[in-house]
Amino acid sequence: MTELSILIFNNLTFSENLAFRFMLGFCWKNHQRYCPACKSRKFYSLADGRRRCRRCGYTFHDFSRRFLNRCSFSARQWLWFLKLFVLDVPLVSIAREMAISYATVLKAADTVRRAILAQALDASLIYEAGIWPGPGNPRSESEMVNSPVFGIIEINEVAICDLIQDLDVNDILRLKLNFCMKTGSVGQVVYTGPYKQYRGLVSCGPGLWPARYIRHDDKRLPVETSPFWAFTKQRLRQMRGVPASRFPLYLKECELRFNARHEDLIPILVKALCAFVPRLQK
């Protein structure tokens, strides 16, 4: 994937047309367009620049049903936002530098994280656990109270945060109280000693703290020797509080940042944003 040097990035953001064409290259392979709803290649153009499918009648434009269509950003704004996001500029500072509302910046950051999650191998399982995939899908009537449990694997300097379907926060407490599993914490996030093939388990939510006598303050857990967990733990501290309903998003962001630490993140994030938002089966 092409790395964006300072000069290339400056050229791309020089005009909206150049930025738009760059984003468009990630949307349509060989510029071959099709209907996002039914995949038909038979459509006709409308006066306003949009297209209408001859088969199903769906009206669409180049970014319809894609993650980057969620925010009212121009292509240039998306590129500048991603540049600042990759550099870990605080969101309040991004809002000020880009002269946009803080609420819009929060929405853009959430969109990027959901786009990252959509690329994960266990994305469908995370959606089943209650995480909203993005626009076009119904939101849950109630917010997730406790996050799913993830197992951490690190192989050849590549980290995998694997959702474990048959465990929840109650199982972590059971393993701690009945089998003396060691646990540590960062805010509401709790991580554990080794479990089966995993270096540790990790989850987040009030269910992990049911009583005052339950403490997660064990030291020298094996997972703490993991470069990935050291990296993630530092980022979690900087976030100063992670809600359980968004913990999987932050965890998958950390997974991507760690695994792509020697790569240019901007093209990777642009590709994720240009993907179609997954649609859950009704």
N, C-alpha and C positions, 0 to 999 in steps of 0.2 A: 504494500500500500504506500502511496506517495507521501513522503515526509514534507511538511510545510515549513520551510525555512522562513525567517523573518521577511526576506525579500518576496518570496512567493506569497506569503500570507498578506503582505502589504499590497501586492498587486491584485490579489483576489478581492480584497475589501475596498479597492479603489473605486469601484462602481458596483451598483446593484446588479447590473447585467452580468458582470463577470462572476459575482458571488452566486447568482441564481443559476448560471450555467454549470458552475462547479457542483452545486447541490443536486442539480438535475441529473448529472452523470451517475449519481448513486441511486437514483430512483428507477430509471428505465434502462435495462441492459440493451446496448446497441440502439438506444433511443426508440425501441419498439414499444409503443404504448398499448395498453389494453384496459378494459373496464375493471376497476378494482372490486366491483361487486360480483360479476359473473365470469371474469377473465376473457370475455369475448374481445376480439380485435376489430370487430365491426362497429364503427361509431362515426358520428359526423360532428363537425365543428359548429359552435354557436357564435353569434355576433359578439358576445362578451369575452370570447377567448376560451370558454370552457368547451367540453365535449359531451356528447350524449350517446349512450350505448344503444345500438339498433336492436339488440336482443332483449335487454331488460329495462331500458329506458332510464338507467341511472345517469345523472348528470355529474360530471367530475372535472377536476382540474389536475395539474401535475402532482400536487401534494395532497390530494384527497385521501382520507383514511390513513394518513401517515402520521407518525408522532410529531414531526415538526409543524404539522398543521394545527396543533392544539393551541399554540400561542400566536398572537397577532404580531409575529416578528417578520421582518423582511429577511432575505437571505444574508445580507450584511450584518444585521443585528444578531442573527443566530451564530455567525462565525465569531463575532466579537464576544458574544456571551460565552461560547465554548472556550475561547482563548483564556478568558478570565476565570472560568470555572476550572479548567485544567490547572491553572496556576494557583488554585485554592484561594483566590481573592474572596474575602467575606461577601456574602450576598448583599448586605446593606451597602457595601462599597461599590459593588457592581451596579446596583440601582442608581447610585449617585453618579458614577462615571458614565453610564449609558443614558442618564436622564430619563429613566422610566420608573414606574412605581415599584415599591418593594414587593407588593402582592404579585405583580407580573413576573418578577425575578424568581420568587418562590415557586410559582407555577412552572417556569421554564426549568428550574433545577429538578423539580419533581418529574417533569416530562423526560428529561435526560436520564434520570435514574430508572424510570419505568422502561425506557428504551433499552438501557443496559440489561435490565432484568429479562426482557423479552428474548435476548440472545442466549441466555443460560440454558444448559441442557435440561435442567429440572424446572424450567419456567412453568410448564403446564401443572406440575405438582404444587408449585407455590401459588398459582392462581386458584387451584382447588382448595388450598388452605385458607383462602379468603382475601388475597391481595388483588386489588383492582388492576386489570391490565392496562386500561386507558380508555379514551373516548370511544363511543360506540358500544360499550358494555355497561350494563346496569351496575350501579354502585350498591354495595351491601347496605342494608337498612341499619345495621349496627357496626360500629368500628371494632376492629380486632382488639381484644383485651390482652392476650398473650401471643407472642409470635410463635411460629413453628420452631422446631428444634433442628439445628444444622450440625453436621459433623464436619470437622476440619481435617483435610488430607493435604499433605505437601509432598510432592514427588518431583525430584529433579528441579527444584526451585520454582515449581508451578503449584499454586494453591487451588484447592477445590473446596467450596463450601456446599456440601451435599445435604439437601433436605431429607430428613429421616421421617418417613411417614408413620412408623409404628411407635414413635416416642412423642411425648408432650412435656410441658413443664412439670406436671405431677410425677412423671417418671424420673426426671432429674432429681426431684426431692426424694423420691423413694430410693434411688441409688445412693443418695447422700446419707439419708438417715438409716437405711437398713444394710447398706453394703459399704459404708464409710468412704464413698467417692469424694475426693477433694474438689472443692469449688472456689473460684475466685470471682471478682466482679469489677465492672467499670460502670458506675452508675447503676441503672436497673439491669444492665446486661450481665449475665452470669455465664461463665465458662468453666469447664470441668477438666478432670484428669482423663486419661485415655479410656476409650470405650470401643471394644472390638477393633476394627481396622482404623479407627479415627484417633488422631492425636488428642482430640478433646471435643466435647459438645459445647454448643453455644446457643443461648436463647435470651429472650428479653420479655419482661412483663411483671406486673404485681403478683402474679401467681407464684413466682419464685421467692416471694418474701411474705409468707403467710402469717408469720409470728415473729416477735422480737428476738426470740432465742435462736431463730434460724439465721445463721451468719454465713456469708460467702467470703471468707477472708483467709483461706489457706494460701500458703506461700510455696514457691518453687514447684509449680505445676509443670509437667513436661511440655505442655503447649506453649509455655512462656519462652521456651528456647527456639520457637519457630519464628523465623524472620517475618513471615506473613502475619502472625498474630501480634508481634511487636509493632509492626506497621499499623495494623488495624486498631490495636489498643490505643495507640497514640492519637489516631484520628477520632476515635470515639470520645476520648477525653476532650479534644478540641470542640466537639459538637455540643458539649455541655447538656446532655439530656437527649435521649433517643426514644421516641414513642414506639411501643411494640408494633403498632400497625405499619410503621415505616422501617423497622429494623431490617427486614429482608432486602429492602432497596439499598440501604446504606452498606449492608454486608456485601451485596453483589457489586456495588460500586468499588468497595475496597478490594474485592477479588480482582476486578478488571484493572484497577490502577496498579496493583502489585504485579500481576502477570504481564502487563504491558509497560512495565517501568522503564524498559530500554527502547520503547517505541514512541512515535508521535501519536498522542491520544486523539488529536483533533479529527483526523480522517476516520479513525475508528468510531468516534462518537457521531460524526456526520453520517456514516453508513448506518449506524443503529437508529438515528433519528429519521432517516429516509425510509426505513422499513415500514411495512404496514402494521398497524396496531392489531394484535391478535384478537380474534372474535371468539368468545366462549360459546359453546354449543348450548342452546336453550333446552 
